[in-house]
Amino acid sequence: MTRPAATAVIAEDEPLLATALAQELAQLWPELKVVATARHGEAAVERALALRPDLVFLDIRMPGSSGIEAAQALSEDWEEGAPLPLIVFVTAYDQYALQAFEHAAIDYVLKPIDAARLAKTCARLQTALGARREVGPSPPAAVEAVEAAVEATLGQLRNLLAAPGIAAAPGPKLSVIQASMGATIHMVPISEVLYFEAADKYLRVITAAREYLIRLSLRQLLPQLDEQSFWQVHRGTVVRADAIAMAVRDDAGKLEIKLRGRPESLPVSRLYAHRFKPM
């Protein structure tokens, strides 16, 4: 059986480990071409979007964006209608993390690279790529196959983001946001917040009446929010669920939400579009 030719991007902040992974892949899968390497999450996303590889190997812990955050960004920025790359996470041994990967069904390899484990991963990837390429002859079948592949990848990523051992440990839930403006600290009840939006090193805190800035990352904030009350709708946006007035899909199929008390629309990424389905 001929192995499918494929391309890959490797994201690993340690050059020796990146080289070792590339060398092992060359031995196990000679037809695979590594088209780029990256040393942090942002570079991995940039190169993957530019080169459109079939596979992306993402180190979990990298400077800047983590591998999981890079996967999240790829899922949001990838071209609509195109199958997402198959994602493999690279991780140091951690029992809880590995259990999470097993539950999420997204593949992983361990550091240092174990050739036997990597061989199993390569076999799974080859099978998955082969299945992707066996698309029916009619355009509707092709579209359906692409949509199914995208949804499968998104579903796996959602499961991983929610899995024990990967998601941040839950912290005490916030009831008030303390936002400083000059010499004044405003006490903003969480019930008045309509949404949070990432803005460089800050978070915008939006209420019906005004806007505040807090020096906190979305990654730090999320474990402190009630996940039933606040929904992540984009990698940089979390919205209070009962403030959502409607969800609207435009002609291109992209989803936006309208909030009560605010004029703007907020985009919803494919990763979180499953929240908005008729009952």
N, C-alpha and C positions, 0 to 999 in steps of 0.2 A: 504493500500500500504506500503510495506517494504521500509524504507529509506536506501539508499546505505551507507554501511560502508565506512569510509574515514579516512585519516590521514591529520594532519595539523602542520605547523610550525607557531609560533607567534613571530613577531619581534616588540618589544616595549621597549624603553629605561627606562620607568617607571615601576618598578616591580609591584606596586599596580594595575596599569592599565592592565598589562599583566595578572595578576591573576584574575582581574574582568572579562576580556574578556573570559578567559578560563572557568571560573565558569558559565558565561552566556551561553557559547556554550555547556557546559555539560548539562545544563537544557533544552536547545532548541533542541539539537542534541546529545542524549546520545551515539549514535553509533560512533560519531566522536572522534578520538583519537588524542590529541595534543602530538606529539612525541618529540618536542623540543621548547624551547623559546630562543630568542636572544635579546641582548640589543643594537646592532648596525647593520648597513647594511652589513658589511663584514661578520660578524658572521652568519647573516641570510642566505646569499648566500652559505657560507660554509656548514651549516647544511642542507639546502635544497638540495644541490647537493649530499650530503652524504646519506640523508634519503629518497629522492625522494617522498615527500608528494604529496597528491592530491591537497592540498590547502596551500596558504601562505598568512598570514595576515601581512601586512607591514605598520608600522607607517611611515607617510610621513616625519616627522622631527625626525631624530636620529643623534647621534654623528657619524662623518665620513660620509659614504655614506647615502644619503637619501633613502626613500622607493622607489622612482621612479628609482634612480640609481641602487638600488638592483634588481629591476624588470628587468631593462635593462641588468644587468650582468647575471641574471638567463637565460634570453632569448638567450644570446650569448653562455653561457657555458653549457647549458642543452644538454643532449645526443641527437645526431641526430637520427631522427626516432621515438623519444618518445614524447608523448604529454606533453606540458608544464603544470605546475600546474596552477590551477585557482588562480588568484590574487585578493585579497581584500585589498584596502588601508584603513588605519585607520587615521582619521584626526580630528583636532579641527575644530569647525565651521568657515567656511570662504565662503561667498556667491560666490565669483568668482571661488574658487577651486571646490565647489560643482557643479557649472554649467559646469566646465570643465569635471568633472567625468561623469556627465550625458551625455554630448556630446560624450565622449570617450567610453561609455558603459562598462567600467570596474567598478565593484561594489566597494562600500565604506561603512564604518560605521563611526559614529561620536563618538568623545570623549566629555564628558563621555558617556559610552555605553548606548544606548537606546534599551531596550529589544525588543520593537515593530519593530524598524528599523532592528535590527539584525535578528529577526525572518524572515523578508522578504528576507534578504540576504541569510540566510540558505536555505530557500525554493528555491531560484534561483540556489544556488550552488548544491543542491540535484538534481534538474531537469537537470542541465548541466552535472553532473557526470553520471546520469542515461543515458542521451543521448550518452555520450562518450562510455558507456559500451555496448550499443546496436549496436555492429559492425557486419557487414555482415559476413557470414561464410567463404568466400573465402579470401585468402591472399591479392589479389589486393584491395578488398573492405576495408580490415583492414588498409592497407597502405594509401589508399585514405582518410579514415576517420581520421587517425592520422595527415596527412598533412593538412587537412581542419581545424582540431582543432588547430594545431600550427599556421597556417596562421591567423585564427580568433583572437587568442591571440596577435600575433604580430601586426596585424592591429589595434587592440584596443590600444596597447601600443604606436604605432606611433601617433595615434590621440591624445592620452593624452599628449605626449611629445610636440606636436605642439599646444595644446589648450591654449586659453587665460586664465590667472589666474594660470596656472601651469608653463608654460615656463617662463624663465627669461624675465624681461622687456627688450625690445630692447634698445640698447645703440647706441651712435654714431659709424658709421662704420669706421674701421681702413683703413688707406691708407698706413701707414708705421709702421713697427715693430721696436721698439727700443730695441736692444739686447746688453747688456754690456759684454765685454770680457776684464777682467783686468781693466785698467784705461780708456779703449776706449768704447764708445757707438756707435755701428753700426746701421745705419739707413737702414733698409731692406724694400724695397718697397713690399707691399702686393702682387703685381702682379708677383713678383719673387718667392714667396713661393710656393713650390710644395705640401707640406703637413705639418701638425702639428701632433705630437705624444706625448701623456702623458708619462712622465718619472719621477716617484716618485713625488716630490714636484715641478717639473719643466715641461716645455713643450719643446720638441725638435722642432726647426723651420728648416725645410729642404728646401734648394734651390738646383738648379742644380750644383752650384759651391761649397757650403759648408753647414755647420750645425751650428746652434746657440742654446743656451739655454736661456729661459726666465722664470722668477719666476712668473708664472701665471697658474691657473688651466684651464682645458678645459671648465669647467662650466662658468668661468669668461670670457673666450675668445669668446665662441660661439655667444652671443648676439651682439658682435662687428664685426662679419663677415657677408658678404652678403651671404644669404643662397642659392641664385641661383648660386653663383660663387664657394662657398666652401660647399662640401658635407660631412656629417659625414658618415663614412662607418663602423665604429666600435666604441665602447664606448670610446676608447682611441685614435682614429685617425680621423682627418678631412683632406680632400684632395681637392685641387683646381680642379674643374671639368674638365676644358679644358686641364689639364695636364695628364689626364687619356688616355692612348693609347689603352688599351684593357682590357676586363674582361674575365677571363678563369676559367672554372669549372673543378676541378680535378676528378679522378676516384671515390672518395668518395662523390662527389657532392658539395664539398666546393668551394666557389668562392674566387678568388684572382684577384687583379688588377695590371697591369703594367703601370708605369708612363714614360712619355717622359723625357729623361735626367737622369734617375736613374736606377741602375741595379736590385734593390730589388723588390720583390712582396709584396703587402700588403693584408692581409686577409680582407674579407668583411663578417660581421656577418649576420645571418639570418634576423635580424631586418631591415637591410638596403639593402638586396639583391634585393628588388623590384625596386630599382633604375636602375638595369641593365637588362633590357628586350628589345628584338629587337623591332624596330619601325615598 
